[in-house]
Amino acid sequence: MLSFAHDLVARATRLFIAGSGEPALWTISVRSRVVGTLVEEAAGRRLTWFDGADRRLTNYTGPIDGDVEALERAFGLRLGTPVNLDSLPV
């Protein structure tokens, strides 16, 4: 199920970031459930949250332009449970 969600998010995101510099995409998952994405484009990075994502994540206002692993740890500390950011090919 998680790989299906990854494929779906990757396909949808390609439509939005096609033609930009060096795009990158990560899914954000909690307990094997994809709750959002982190997209990197020429203009910078942005977070997108899906319906049902925990408010402790959606209310995050910290930096997102640094190390992805540090962001993953920051999200995990906010929730008190592991959060995974998985890179997808774009």
URRALIN-V75206 format. One record per helix or strand of 2 or more residues. SS is the DSSP state (A for helix, B for strand). FROM is the first residue (numbers start at 1). LEN is the number of residues. If there is no record, write none. Layout:
# URRALIN-V75206
SS:FROM:LEN
SS:FROM:LEN
This chain:
# URRALIN-V75206
A:2:16
B:24:7
B:33:9
B:44:6
A:55:4
A:68:12
B:83:6
